[in-house]
Every structure is written in C-alpha cells, then in structure tokens.
Amino acid sequence: MKEYQVQIKEILAMTVTVEAENAAQARDIVEKRYNDSDYILDADHFKGVTFTVTPPQKERGMER
C-alpha cells in the first residue's frame, strides 16, 4: 500500500456592503472589521469543498 496526502479545503464566503470613497478603501474597511471579529464566518457561510490528492513520493536511492 502507498500513502497519499489529501488536502481538504472548505470555502466559506460572506458578502458585506460598506460605504467608501473607492474600492481600495472598501476592502480596507472590511479587512479591518474582519480582523476585529466584526464578521464571523461559520457553517452557515459554507460554499463548497475541494479535495486535492498529492501522489506518493518516490523513495530516493531506489531510482535507476
């Protein structure tokens, strides 16, 4: 049997509306609020999942 590493990546998403002078300022406002825990993403914000398999590595010294 070989060992495989499988990455599980869950995607959570939330859209918020803010007033700002421009897109960069809007992003900064939302990022600060997110970092201040004003926005908490949980299972209700689940949008999907992906699975990525990493093939097993060949053992060194066994190659010819």
N, CA, C and O atoms as CSV, one atom per row, in Angstrom:
chain,resi,resn,atom,element,x,y,z
A,1,MET,N,N,0.845,-1.190,0.000
A,1,MET,CA,C,0.000,0.000,0.000
A,1,MET,C,C,0.884,1.244,0.000
A,1,MET,O,O,1.969,1.245,0.581
A,2,LYS,N,N,0.418,2.286,-0.646
A,2,LYS,CA,C,1.117,3.566,-0.679
A,2,LYS,C,C,0.368,4.558,0.197
A,2,LYS,O,O,-0.833,4.420,0.432
A,3,GLU,N,N,1.096,5.559,0.675
A,3,GLU,CA,C,0.470,6.622,1.458
A,3,GLU,C,C,0.242,7.838,0.573
A,3,GLU,O,O,1.115,8.229,-0.201
A,4,TYR,N,N,-0.920,8.421,0.694
A,4,TYR,CA,C,-1.277,9.626,-0.050
A,4,TYR,C,C,-1.645,10.717,0.936
A,4,TYR,O,O,-2.245,10.451,1.977
A,5,GLN,N,N,-1.285,11.936,0.604
A,5,GLN,CA,C,-1.746,13.078,1.378
A,5,GLN,C,C,-2.912,13.691,0.618
A,5,GLN,O,O,-2.814,13.948,-0.582
A,6,VAL,N,N,-4.012,13.922,1.317
A,6,VAL,CA,C,-5.199,14.514,0.709
A,6,VAL,C,C,-5.526,15.795,1.465
A,6,VAL,O,O,-5.796,15.774,2.666
A,7,GLN,N,N,-5.495,16.913,0.736
A,7,GLN,CA,C,-5.832,18.208,1.335
A,7,GLN,C,C,-7.336,18.423,1.219
A,7,GLN,O,O,-7.915,18.258,0.145
A,8,ILE,N,N,-7.960,18.791,2.325
A,8,ILE,CA,C,-9.384,19.139,2.350
A,8,ILE,C,C,-9.461,20.646,2.532
A,8,ILE,O,O,-8.943,21.188,3.509
A,9,LYS,N,N,-10.113,21.327,1.583
A,9,LYS,CA,C,-10.224,22.782,1.663
A,9,LYS,C,C,-11.699,23.163,1.623
A,9,LYS,O,O,-12.393,22.908,0.638
A,10,GLU,N,N,-12.168,23.779,2.708
A,10,GLU,CA,C,-13.545,24.265,2.766
A,10,GLU,C,C,-13.569,25.740,2.381
A,10,GLU,O,O,-12.663,26.503,2.718
A,11,ILE,N,N,-14.609,26.117,1.680
A,11,ILE,CA,C,-14.755,27.506,1.259
A,11,ILE,C,C,-15.943,28.115,1.995
A,11,ILE,O,O,-17.073,27.638,1.884
A,12,LEU,N,N,-15.665,29.186,2.753
A,12,LEU,CA,C,-16.698,29.966,3.428
A,12,LEU,C,C,-16.699,31.342,2.782
A,12,LEU,O,O,-15.633,31.876,2.475
A,13,ALA,N,N,-17.862,31.921,2.571
A,13,ALA,CA,C,-17.924,33.236,1.929
A,13,ALA,C,C,-19.069,34.055,2.501
A,13,ALA,O,O,-20.132,33.534,2.841
A,14,MET,N,N,-18.815,35.363,2.596
A,14,MET,CA,C,-19.814,36.320,3.061
A,14,MET,C,C,-19.636,37.591,2.239
A,14,MET,O,O,-18.508,38.014,1.986
A,15,THR,N,N,-20.725,38.192,1.828
A,15,THR,CA,C,-20.674,39.471,1.131
A,15,THR,C,C,-21.254,40.535,2.047
A,15,THR,O,O,-22.351,40.377,2.583
A,16,VAL,N,N,-20.505,41.625,2.222
A,16,VAL,CA,C,-20.969,42.724,3.062
A,16,VAL,C,C,-20.972,44.004,2.240
A,16,VAL,O,O,-20.246,44.114,1.252
A,17,THR,N,N,-21.777,44.958,2.641
A,17,THR,CA,C,-21.866,46.250,1.966
A,17,THR,C,C,-21.322,47.326,2.894
A,17,THR,O,O,-21.708,47.408,4.060
A,18,VAL,N,N,-20.420,48.153,2.365
A,18,VAL,CA,C,-19.869,49.269,3.138
A,18,VAL,C,C,-19.860,50.513,2.261
A,18,VAL,O,O,-19.836,50.423,1.034
A,19,GLU,N,N,-19.878,51.659,2.899
A,19,GLU,CA,C,-19.724,52.921,2.181
A,19,GLU,C,C,-18.258,53.316,2.231
A,19,GLU,O,O,-17.632,53.278,3.290
A,20,ALA,N,N,-17.706,53.702,1.064
A,20,ALA,CA,C,-16.301,54.084,0.989
A,20,ALA,C,C,-16.092,55.011,-0.194
A,20,ALA,O,O,-16.950,55.124,-1.070
A,21,GLU,N,N,-14.938,55.678,-0.211
A,21,GLU,CA,C,-14.592,56.580,-1.310
A,21,GLU,C,C,-14.211,55.814,-2.573
A,21,GLU,O,O,-14.423,56.300,-3.684
A,22,ASN,N,N,-13.643,54.604,-2.402
A,22,ASN,CA,C,-13.215,53.808,-3.560
A,22,ASN,C,C,-13.103,52.337,-3.149
A,22,ASN,O,O,-13.280,51.990,-1.982
A,23,ALA,N,N,-12.807,51.485,-4.126
A,23,ALA,CA,C,-12.745,50.043,-3.875
A,23,ALA,C,C,-11.655,49.680,-2.870
A,23,ALA,O,O,-11.858,48.811,-2.022
A,24,ALA,N,N,-10.502,50.340,-2.959
A,24,ALA,CA,C,-9.399,50.039,-2.037
A,24,ALA,C,C,-9.794,50.358,-0.597
A,24,ALA,O,O,-9.492,49.595,0.320
A,25,GLN,N,N,-10.463,51.477,-0.408
A,25,GLN,CA,C,-10.900,51.849,0.936
A,25,GLN,C,C,-11.963,50.870,1.436
A,25,GLN,O,O,-11.960,50.496,2.609
A,26,ALA,N,N,-12.860,50.459,0.560
A,26,ALA,CA,C,-13.890,49.490,0.951
A,26,ALA,C,C,-13.244,48.193,1.425
A,26,ALA,O,O,-13.643,47.631,2.446
A,27,ARG,N,N,-12.242,47.719,0.680
A,27,ARG,CA,C,-11.538,46.497,1.071
A,27,ARG,C,C,-10.855,46.685,2.418
A,27,ARG,O,O,-10.926,45.802,3.274
A,28,ASP,N,N,-10.195,47.823,2.620
A,28,ASP,CA,C,-9.511,48.096,3.888
A,28,ASP,C,C,-10.483,48.108,5.063
A,28,ASP,O,O,-10.188,47.568,6.130
A,29,ILE,N,N,-11.638,48.725,4.859
A,29,ILE,CA,C,-12.656,48.787,5.919
A,29,ILE,C,C,-13.116,47.384,6.295
A,29,ILE,O,O,-13.188,47.038,7.474
A,30,VAL,N,N,-13.426,46.583,5.280
A,30,VAL,CA,C,-13.926,45.230,5.539
A,30,VAL,C,C,-12.827,44.364,6.157
A,30,VAL,O,O,-13.099,43.581,7.068
A,31,GLU,N,N,-11.594,44.496,5.673
A,31,GLU,CA,C,-10.497,43.707,6.248
A,31,GLU,C,C,-10.290,44.053,7.720
A,31,GLU,O,O,-10.087,43.159,8.541
A,32,LYS,N,N,-10.339,45.326,8.060
A,32,LYS,CA,C,-10.185,45.738,9.464
A,32,LYS,C,C,-11.326,45.181,10.314
A,32,LYS,O,O,-11.100,44.665,11.409
A,33,ARG,N,N,-12.540,45.290,9.807
A,33,ARG,CA,C,-13.683,44.763,10.562
A,33,ARG,C,C,-13.574,43.247,10.731
A,33,ARG,O,O,-13.901,42.712,11.790
A,34,TYR,N,N,-13.115,42.562,9.689
A,34,TYR,CA,C,-12.923,41.112,9.772
A,34,TYR,C,C,-11.870,40.786,10.835
A,34,TYR,O,O,-12.079,39.913,11.678
A,35,ASN,N,N,-10.744,41.490,10.787
A,35,ASN,CA,C,-9.674,41.263,11.766
A,35,ASN,C,C,-10.111,41.606,13.187
A,35,ASN,O,O,-9.596,41.037,14.149
A,36,ASP,N,N,-11.051,42.527,13.321
A,36,ASP,CA,C,-11.610,42.886,14.632
A,36,ASP,C,C,-12.745,41.952,15.051
A,36,ASP,O,O,-13.397,42.182,16.070
A,37,SER,N,N,-12.980,40.903,14.270
A,37,SER,CA,C,-14.023,39.892,14.524
A,37,SER,C,C,-15.433,40.449,14.423
A,37,SER,O,O,-16.356,39.923,15.046
A,38,ASP,N,N,-15.606,41.512,13.642
A,38,ASP,CA,C,-16.959,42.015,13.397
A,38,ASP,C,C,-17.722,41.076,12.462
A,38,ASP,O,O,-18.950,41.014,12.506
A,39,TYR,N,N,-16.996,40.353,11.622
A,39,TYR,CA,C,-17.591,39.372,10.716
A,39,TYR,C,C,-17.052,38.003,11.110
A,39,TYR,O,O,-15.840,37.787,11.131
A,40,ILE,N,N,-17.948,37.090,11.419
A,40,ILE,CA,C,-17.570,35.730,11.781
A,40,ILE,C,C,-18.207,34.781,10.769
A,40,ILE,O,O,-19.431,34.708,10.654
A,41,LEU,N,N,-17.370,34.065,10.048
A,41,LEU,CA,C,-17.878,33.089,9.090
A,41,LEU,C,C,-17.980,31.737,9.776
A,41,LEU,O,O,-17.060,31.306,10.470
A,42,ASP,N,N,-19.117,31.070,9.571
A,42,ASP,CA,C,-19.337,29.768,10.181
A,42,ASP,C,C,-20.007,28.848,9.166
A,42,ASP,O,O,-20.022,29.145,7.971
A,43,ALA,N,N,-20.555,27.743,9.634
A,43,ALA,CA,C,-21.151,26.741,8.748
A,43,ALA,C,C,-22.263,27.316,7.867
A,43,ALA,O,O,-22.515,26.799,6.779
A,44,ASP,N,N,-22.922,28.370,8.321
A,44,ASP,CA,C,-23.971,28.988,7.509
A,44,ASP,C,C,-23.413,29.644,6.248
A,44,ASP,O,O,-24.158,29.909,5.306
A,45,HIS,N,N,-22.112,29.906,6.227
A,45,HIS,CA,C,-21.463,30.570,5.094
A,45,HIS,C,C,-20.726,29.586,4.186
A,45,HIS,O,O,-19.945,29.997,3.327
A,46,PHE,N,N,-20.970,28.297,4.374
A,46,PHE,CA,C,-20.299,27.251,3.599
A,46,PHE,C,C,-20.700,27.336,2.133
A,46,PHE,O,O,-21.886,27.384,1.808
A,47,LYS,N,N,-19.704,27.355,1.249
A,47,LYS,CA,C,-19.965,27.451,-0.193
A,47,LYS,C,C,-19.456,26.252,-0.972
A,47,LYS,O,O,-19.841,26.065,-2.127
A,48,GLY,N,N,-18.605,25.441,-0.373
A,48,GLY,CA,C,-18.112,24.274,-1.097
A,48,GLY,C,C,-16.881,23.673,-0.446
A,48,GLY,O,O,-16.350,24.190,0.537
A,49,VAL,N,N,-16.443,22.555,-1.031
A,49,VAL,CA,C,-15.262,21.860,-0.533
A,49,VAL,C,C,-14.524,21.254,-1.720
A,49,VAL,O,O,-15.140,20.833,-2.699
A,50,THR,N,N,-13.205,21.216,-1.622
A,50,THR,CA,C,-12.393,20.552,-2.642
A,50,THR,C,C,-11.453,19.572,-1.950
A,50,THR,O,O,-11.076,19.756,-0.793
A,51,PHE,N,N,-11.083,18.527,-2.684
A,51,PHE,CA,C,-10.143,17.525,-2.201
A,51,PHE,C,C,-9.017,17.430,-3.218
A,51,PHE,O,O,-9.267,17.219,-4.404
A,52,THR,N,N,-7.778,17.582,-2.763
A,52,THR,CA,C,-6.623,17.524,-3.647
A,52,THR,C,C,-5.680,16.436,-3.149
A,52,THR,O,O,-5.228,16.468,-2.004
A,53,VAL,N,N,-5.388,15.467,-4.028
A,53,VAL,CA,C,-4.527,14.344,-3.667
A,53,VAL,C,C,-3.105,14.616,-4.145
A,53,VAL,O,O,-2.889,14.989,-5.298
A,54,THR,N,N,-2.138,14.427,-3.249
A,54,THR,CA,C,-0.730,14.514,-3.604
A,54,THR,C,C,-0.223,13.095,-3.811
A,54,THR,O,O,-0.295,12.272,-2.899
A,55,PRO,N,N,0.295,12.799,-5.013
A,55,PRO,CA,C,0.782,11.440,-5.268
A,55,PRO,C,C,1.938,11.087,-4.330
A,55,PRO,O,O,2.646,11.971,-3.849
A,56,PRO,N,N,2.122,9.803,-4.076
A,56,PRO,CA,C,3.227,9.409,-3.202
A,56,PRO,C,C,4.571,9.773,-3.834
A,56,PRO,O,O,4.727,9.730,-5.054
A,57,GLN,N,N,5.535,10.132,-2.990
A,57,GLN,CA,C,6.882,10.457,-3.455
A,57,GLN,C,C,7.641,9.157,-3.714
A,57,GLN,O,O,7.488,8.181,-2.981
A,58,LYS,N,N,8.457,9.158,-4.764
A,58,LYS,CA,C,9.324,8.006,-4.992
A,58,LYS,C,C,10.426,8.045,-3.947
A,58,LYS,O,O,10.947,9.112,-3.622
A,59,GLU,N,N,10.772,6.896,-3.430
A,59,GLU,CA,C,11.834,6.840,-2.434
A,59,GLU,C,C,13.166,7.075,-3.118
A,59,GLU,O,O,13.450,6.480,-4.158
A,60,ARG,N,N,13.988,7.945,-2.537
A,60,ARG,CA,C,15.314,8.225,-3.101
A,60,ARG,C,C,16.211,7.006,-2.895
A,60,ARG,O,O,16.081,6.272,-1.916
A,61,GLY,N,N,17.104,6.819,-3.827
A,61,GLY,CA,C,18.008,5.685,-3.739
A,61,GLY,C,C,17.450,4.452,-4.410
A,61,GLY,O,O,18.179,3.488,-4.640
A,62,MET,N,N,16.174,4.468,-4.726
A,62,MET,CA,C,15.536,3.329,-5.376
A,62,MET,C,C,15.377,3.563,-6.878
A,62,MET,O,O,14.949,2.667,-7.605
A,63,GLU,N,N,15.722,4.773,-7.345
A,63,GLU,CA,C,15.546,5.107,-8.755
A,63,GLU,C,C,16.765,4.657,-9.549
A,63,GLU,O,O,17.881,4.660,-9.028
A,64,ARG,N,N,16.562,4.274,-10.794
A,64,ARG,CA,C,17.665,3.919,-11.697
A,64,ARG,C,C,17.466,4.576,-13.014
A,64,ARG,O,O,18.284,4.407,-13.918
